[in-house]
Amino acid sequence: MFSKACEYAIRASIYIARQSMTDKRASLIDISQEIASPVSFTSKILQQLVKAGIIYSIRGQNGGFGIDAAARSTKTIANIVTAIDGDAIFIDCGLGLKECSSTQPCPIHQKFIGIRNELKLVLDSTSIEEVASGLKDGETYLKR
């Protein structure tokens, strides 16, 4: 459903948020290890998240990546998806057709509209803080 970069971005954001909830910044190496992603690929993903205003970075010996409290509560999983993959998952045809519309629907057009709208609703209403809290409480996990 999501690209590999998007999956890593979501996992990285959750990990960074969890660290930020305890007033810690996460290093590139720690993030890469926690989400099981190559360091160079993780670095590119994090740059996109910084550019989108989802996370921040501080350079230097005491630097790292963080998410401030306001962003944790207002930024959603949909914001991450859009920053990395764009909005195609929310608007494109379920079969990948270029000319799919209500006037020229693909075979799954009507059913996919409902799925797509439900997915958007869930991702729009799920804050980074919400999912990071589950991680903090041990209810959810980023890796096994």
C-alpha positions as CSV (number, residue, x, y, z in Angstrom):
1,M,0.0,0.0,0.0
2,F,2.7,2.5,1.0
3,S,6.2,2.7,-0.6
4,K,9.1,1.3,1.5
5,A,10.3,4.9,2.0
6,C,6.9,5.8,3.4
7,E,6.8,2.8,5.7
8,Y,10.2,3.8,7.0
9,A,9.2,7.4,7.4
10,I,6.2,6.5,9.5
11,R,8.3,4.2,11.7
12,A,11.0,6.8,12.0
13,S,8.5,9.5,13.0
14,I,7.0,7.3,15.6
15,Y,10.4,6.4,17.1
16,I,11.5,10.1,17.0
17,A,8.3,11.1,18.7
18,R,8.7,8.5,21.4
19,Q,12.2,9.8,22.1
20,S,11.0,13.4,22.0
21,M,8.3,12.6,24.6
22,T,11.2,12.0,27.1
23,D,13.1,15.1,26.0
24,K,15.6,13.2,23.9
25,R,16.7,13.6,20.4
26,A,17.3,10.6,18.2
27,S,20.5,10.1,16.2
28,L,20.5,9.0,12.6
29,I,22.3,5.8,13.6
30,D,19.7,5.0,16.3
31,I,16.8,5.7,14.0
32,S,18.3,3.6,11.2
33,Q,18.8,0.7,13.6
34,E,15.4,1.0,15.2
35,I,13.5,0.9,11.9
36,A,15.9,-1.5,10.2
37,S,16.7,0.8,7.3
38,P,20.1,1.5,5.7
39,V,21.6,4.7,7.1
40,S,21.9,6.5,3.8
41,F,18.2,5.7,2.9
42,T,17.1,6.8,6.4
43,S,19.0,10.0,6.0
44,K,17.2,10.9,2.8
45,I,13.8,10.1,4.3
46,L,14.6,12.2,7.4
47,Q,15.5,15.1,5.1
48,Q,12.1,14.9,3.5
49,L,10.4,14.9,6.9
50,V,12.4,17.9,8.0
51,K,11.5,19.8,4.8
52,A,7.8,19.0,5.3
53,G,8.0,20.4,8.9
54,I,7.1,17.1,10.5
55,I,10.4,16.7,12.4
56,Y,13.3,19.0,13.1
57,S,17.0,18.4,13.2
58,I,19.8,19.9,15.2
59,R,23.4,19.5,14.0
60,G,26.4,19.0,16.2
61,Q,27.5,16.8,19.0
62,N,24.3,17.1,21.0
63,G,22.1,17.2,17.9
64,G,19.7,14.8,16.4
65,F,16.1,14.6,15.3
66,G,13.1,15.5,17.3
67,I,9.4,16.4,17.1
68,D,8.1,19.2,19.2
69,A,5.0,18.7,21.3
70,A,2.8,20.8,19.1
71,A,3.8,18.8,16.0
72,R,3.4,15.5,17.8
73,S,-0.2,16.4,18.5
74,T,-1.1,18.1,15.2
75,K,0.8,16.2,12.6
76,T,-0.8,13.0,11.4
77,I,0.2,9.8,9.7
78,A,-1.5,11.3,6.6
79,N,1.0,14.2,6.7
80,I,3.9,11.7,6.7
81,V,2.3,9.8,3.8
82,T,1.8,12.9,1.8
83,A,5.4,14.2,2.5
84,I,6.9,11.0,1.2
85,D,4.5,9.4,-1.3
86,G,2.4,12.4,-2.3
87,D,-1.4,12.2,-2.3
88,A,-1.7,9.5,-5.0
89,I,-3.0,6.9,-2.5
90,F,-5.9,9.2,-1.7
91,I,-6.9,10.1,-5.3
92,D,-5.5,7.7,-7.9
93,C,-7.3,4.7,-9.4
94,G,-7.2,1.5,-7.4
95,L,-6.1,-0.3,-10.6
96,G,-3.6,2.3,-11.6
97,L,-5.5,3.5,-14.6
98,K,-4.8,7.1,-15.8
99,E,-8.4,7.8,-17.0
100,C,-10.5,6.4,-14.1
101,S,-13.3,8.7,-13.0
102,S,-17.0,8.5,-12.1
103,T,-17.8,9.1,-15.7
104,Q,-15.3,6.4,-16.9
105,P,-14.9,4.1,-13.9
106,C,-12.6,1.1,-13.6
107,P,-14.2,-2.2,-12.5
108,I,-13.5,-1.5,-8.8
109,H,-14.0,2.3,-8.9
110,Q,-17.1,2.5,-6.6
111,K,-15.8,0.1,-4.0
112,F,-12.3,1.7,-4.0
113,I,-13.7,5.1,-3.3
114,G,-15.1,3.9,0.0
115,I,-11.8,2.2,0.9
116,R,-9.8,5.2,-0.1
117,N,-12.0,7.6,1.9
118,E,-11.9,5.4,5.0
119,L,-8.1,5.2,4.7
120,K,-7.8,9.0,4.4
121,L,-10.1,9.4,7.4
122,V,-8.1,7.1,9.6
123,L,-4.7,8.5,8.6
124,D,-6.0,12.1,8.9
125,S,-7.3,11.5,12.4
126,T,-4.3,9.6,13.7
127,S,-1.7,11.9,15.3
128,I,2.0,11.0,15.6
129,E,1.6,11.4,19.3
130,E,-1.3,8.9,19.5
131,V,0.8,6.1,17.8
132,A,4.0,7.0,19.8
133,S,2.0,6.8,23.0
134,G,1.2,3.2,22.2
135,L,4.9,2.5,21.7
136,K,5.7,4.2,25.0
137,D,3.2,2.1,26.9
138,G,4.4,-1.1,25.3
139,E,1.1,-1.7,23.6
140,T,2.7,-1.5,20.1
141,Y,6.1,-2.3,18.6
142,L,8.2,-1.0,15.7
143,K,10.1,-4.3,15.2
144,R,10.1,-7.8,16.4
